[in-house]
């Protein structure tokens, strides 16, 4: 049997984890609520509990655990296994996650940004399999990205390479810059729709998409405008990075053709002709990508 690693996804509301190996096999998912408001110690305690449960599973299966891979939201210093900045968990910034868990569990620990773990999994098992140069973009509650060059993640000099959501997308009425995430992520579209309809109630993006499908012209316009803006910004990114493939993940693109058609039209407006034909595909692994990619963090350097 192949050795396994623990893949752990630390989100703002839940911690999800699995055992996985290089064949693509993975165990059943183990989850716990994230004690995000209780601080870093409580979160690390929950992660420790999950790891102990997974170790028991591995023992029962007769599998050797090589290490632990963790995907977390925020800007991650992968060299030191810590999150430099995070807003969804109280006190999570600059906590030595890898050092603490290695001491507790006596296993190597690798920490990475959660969107990058998704890109790793898509590159090994999903839509980007066997591709050496990829731009992966996840569009959901936030907008994040990851750059794969020569089959390896590119982190940049300050661990921020791929942070597509922070790219300038517009200016507000006061002349202040607005990022792509602030214009086109799910919460941004919800806010824009509420403003345009002057509604006292803020609908979810799912509700807005349903309204668009029923002929709500404002809902349709908001979704299409967000998609066009995303396509325009990513068109510039394709010129800069020249990937072999653009992979799009996250919940917003799941709206369907109403989002995809204006997105792709805008994406193909690049002045650089050769980038207009770069293939764009949807991610295929869904929420499993974060956990599988986290496990691969541990498997690839140690297997």
C-alpha positions in Angstrom: 0.0 0.0 0.0 1.1 3.5 -0.7 1.9 5.7 2.3 -0.6 8.5 3.1 -0.7 12.0 4.3 -3.2 14.0 6.2 -4.8 16.8 4.2 -6.5 19.5 6.3 -8.5 22.5 5.1 -8.9 25.2 7.8 -11.9 27.4 6.9 -13.6 30.2 8.8 -16.6 27.9 9.7 -15.2 24.4 9.6 -12.1 22.3 9.5 -12.2 19.4 7.1 -9.6 16.6 6.7 -8.9 13.3 5.0 -6.1 10.8 4.5 -4.9 10.6 0.9 -2.2 9.1 -1.2 -0.5 9.7 -4.6 -2.9 7.5 -6.4 -5.8 9.8 -5.7 -7.2 7.6 -3.0 -8.7 9.4 0.0 -10.6 8.4 3.2 -13.9 9.7 4.4 -13.9 13.4 5.4 -13.6 14.2 9.1 -14.9 17.6 10.1 -15.1 19.9 13.2 -16.5 23.4 13.5 -13.7 26.0 13.4 -13.6 27.9 16.8 -12.7 31.0 14.8 -13.7 33.5 17.5 -11.9 31.6 20.3 -8.5 32.3 18.9 -5.5 30.4 17.5 -5.0 28.1 20.5 -8.5 26.7 20.2 -8.1 26.2 16.4 -4.8 24.4 16.8 -6.4 22.2 19.5 -9.2 21.3 17.0 -6.7 20.5 14.3 -4.7 18.3 16.7 -7.9 16.4 17.5 -8.7 15.8 13.9 -5.1 14.7 13.2 -5.3 12.2 16.0 -8.6 10.8 14.6 -6.9 10.5 11.1 -3.9 8.7 12.6 -6.3 6.2 14.2 -7.9 5.6 10.8 -4.5 5.1 9.2 -3.5 2.6 11.8 -6.7 0.7 11.3 -6.0 0.6 7.5 -2.4 -0.4 8.0 -1.1 2.7 6.3 1.9 4.8 7.3 1.4 8.5 7.6 4.2 10.6 6.1 3.1 14.0 7.1 0.5 16.7 7.4 -0.5 19.3 4.8 -2.6 22.3 5.8 -4.5 24.8 3.6 -5.6 28.0 5.2 -7.1 31.2 4.1 -4.8 34.2 4.2 -1.3 35.2 3.0 1.0 32.2 4.0 4.7 32.2 4.7 5.3 28.7 3.4 9.0 28.8 4.4 8.1 29.1 8.1 4.6 27.4 8.1 2.7 30.4 9.3 -0.1 32.7 8.1 1.2 36.2 7.7 -2.3 37.8 7.5 -5.8 36.3 7.9 -9.1 38.0 8.7 -11.4 35.0 9.2 -9.9 33.6 12.4 -9.1 35.7 15.5 -5.4 35.8 16.3 -4.4 33.5 13.4 -1.8 35.9 12.0 1.9 35.0 12.6 1.1 31.9 14.6 3.8 29.2 14.1 1.3 26.6 12.9 3.9 24.1 11.5 6.2 24.3 14.5 3.3 23.8 17.0 1.7 20.9 15.3 5.1 19.2 14.5 5.9 19.3 18.2 2.5 17.9 19.2 2.2 15.2 16.5 5.8 14.3 15.6 5.1 14.5 11.9 6.4 17.0 9.3 3.8 19.8 8.7 3.5 21.9 5.6 1.2 25.0 5.4 -0.1 26.7 2.3 -2.8 29.1 1.1 -6.1 27.3 0.5 -6.5 28.5 -3.1 -3.0 27.2 -3.8 -3.9 23.8 -2.4 -6.8 23.7 -4.8 -4.4 24.5 -7.7 -2.0 21.8 -6.6 -4.8 19.2 -6.7 -6.2 20.4 -10.0 -2.6 20.2 -11.5 -2.1 16.7 -10.3 -5.5 15.0 -10.5 -7.9 17.5 -12.1 -8.4 19.9 -15.0 -4.7 20.8 -15.2 -3.3 17.3 -15.1 0.1 17.1 -16.9 0.2 20.8 -17.6 3.4 22.6 -16.6 2.1 26.2 -16.7 -1.2 27.1 -15.2 -3.1 30.1 -13.8 -5.7 28.9 -11.4 -8.4 31.4 -10.2 -11.1 30.8 -7.6 -14.1 33.1 -7.6 -16.4 32.8 -4.6 -16.7 34.5 -1.3 -13.3 36.0 -2.2 -11.2 35.9 -5.3 -7.8 34.1 -5.1 -5.3 32.7 -7.5 -2.3 30.5 -7.9 0.5 30.4 -10.5 2.1 27.1 -11.5 5.3 27.3 -13.5 7.3 24.3 -14.6 4.9 22.1 -12.6 5.6 24.0 -9.3 3.8 26.7 -7.4 5.4 30.1 -7.8 5.1 32.1 -4.5 7.0 35.2 -5.4 9.4 37.2 -3.2 6.7 38.0 -0.6 4.5 34.9 -0.9 1.8 36.9 -2.7 2.2 35.7 -6.3 -1.2 34.8 -7.7 -3.2 37.2 -5.5 -5.5 38.0 -8.4 -8.3 39.4 -6.2 -6.2 42.4 -5.2 -5.7 43.6 -8.7 -7.1 47.0 -9.5 -10.5 46.7 -11.2 -12.3 50.1 -10.8 -12.4 53.4 -9.0 -15.3 54.4 -6.7 -17.2 57.6 -6.8 -14.6 59.2 -4.5 -11.7 58.3 -6.7 -10.6 55.4 -4.5 -9.3 52.2 -6.0 -11.4 49.1 -5.9 -9.9 45.6 -6.1 -11.4 42.8 -8.3 -12.6 41.0 -5.2 -14.4 44.1 -4.0 -16.2 44.3 -7.4 -16.8 40.8 -8.6 -16.7 38.3 -5.7 -20.0 36.8 -4.4 -20.5 39.3 -1.5 -19.7 42.2 -3.9 -22.4 41.1 -6.3 -24.9 40.7 -3.5 -24.1 44.3 -2.3 -24.4 45.8 -5.8 -27.7 44.1 -6.4 -29.1 45.3 -3.0 -28.0 48.9 -3.9 -29.5 48.8 -7.4 -32.8 47.4 -6.1 -32.9 49.6 -2.9 -34.0 46.5 -1.1 -33.9 46.4 2.7 -33.1 42.7 2.5 -29.8 41.4 1.1 -30.3 38.4 -1.1 -27.7 35.6 -1.4 -25.9 35.2 -4.7 -27.9 31.9 -5.2 -31.1 33.9 -4.8 -29.9 36.6 -7.2 -29.0 33.9 -9.8 -32.4 32.3 -9.4 -34.0 35.8 -9.9 -31.9 36.3 -13.0 -33.1 32.9 -14.4 -36.7 34.1 -13.8 -36.1 37.2 -15.9 -35.0 39.8 -13.3 -33.1 42.2 -15.5 -31.2 43.9 -12.7 -30.0 40.5 -11.4 -28.9 39.6 -14.9 -27.0 42.9 -15.4 -25.2 42.6 -12.0 -24.0 39.1 -12.8 -22.9 39.9 -16.3 -21.1 43.1 -15.2 -19.1 41.2 -12.6 -18.3 38.5 -15.1 -17.1 41.0 -17.7 -14.9 42.8 -15.2 -13.4 39.5 -14.1 -12.6 38.6 -17.7 -11.0 42.0 -18.4 -8.7 41.8 -15.4 -7.8 38.2 -16.2 -7.1 39.0 -19.8 -4.3 41.3 -18.6 -3.0 38.5 -16.4 -2.8 36.1 -19.3 -0.7 38.6 -21.2 1.7 38.9 -18.2 1.9 35.2 -17.3 1.3 33.4 -20.6 0.0 30.1 -19.0 -0.8 27.1 -21.1 -4.2 26.8 -19.3 -6.5 29.0 -17.2 -8.6 27.1 -14.7 -11.6 28.7 -13.1 -13.0 27.4 -9.8 -15.2 28.7 -7.0 -19.0 29.1 -6.6 -19.6 32.2 -8.7 -18.9 30.6 -12.1 -21.4 27.9 -11.2 -24.1 30.4 -12.0 -23.7 29.1 -15.6 -23.8 30.6 -19.0 -25.1 34.0 -17.7 -21.7 34.4 -16.0 -19.5 32.4 -18.4 -20.5 34.0 -21.7 -19.6 37.7 -20.8 -16.6 36.4 -18.9 -15.1 34.6 -21.9 -16.0 37.4 -24.3 -14.1 39.9 -22.1 -11.3 37.5 -21.6 -10.7 37.3 -25.4 -10.3 41.0 -25.8 -6.6 41.0 -25.1 -4.5 43.1 -27.4 -1.9 40.3 -27.5 -3.2 37.9 -30.1 -1.5 34.7 -28.8 -3.1 34.9 -25.4 -6.7 35.1 -26.8 -6.6 31.4 -27.6 -5.3 30.2 -24.2 -7.8 27.5 -23.1 -10.0 28.2 -20.2 -11.7 25.4 -18.3 -13.7 24.9 -15.1 -12.1 23.2 -12.1 -13.2 19.6 -11.8 -12.5 18.5 -8.2 -14.9 20.8 -6.3 -14.4 21.1 -2.6 -12.2 18.0 -2.5 -9.4 20.0 -4.2 -8.5 21.9 -1.0 -8.0 18.8 1.1 -6.4 16.7 -1.7 -4.0 19.6 -2.5 -3.1 20.0 1.2 -2.3 16.2 1.4 -0.1 16.6 -1.7 1.9 19.2 0.1 3.2 16.5 2.4 3.2 13.6 -0.1 5.2 15.2 -2.9 8.3 16.2 -0.9 8.3 13.1 1.3 6.9 10.3 -0.9 
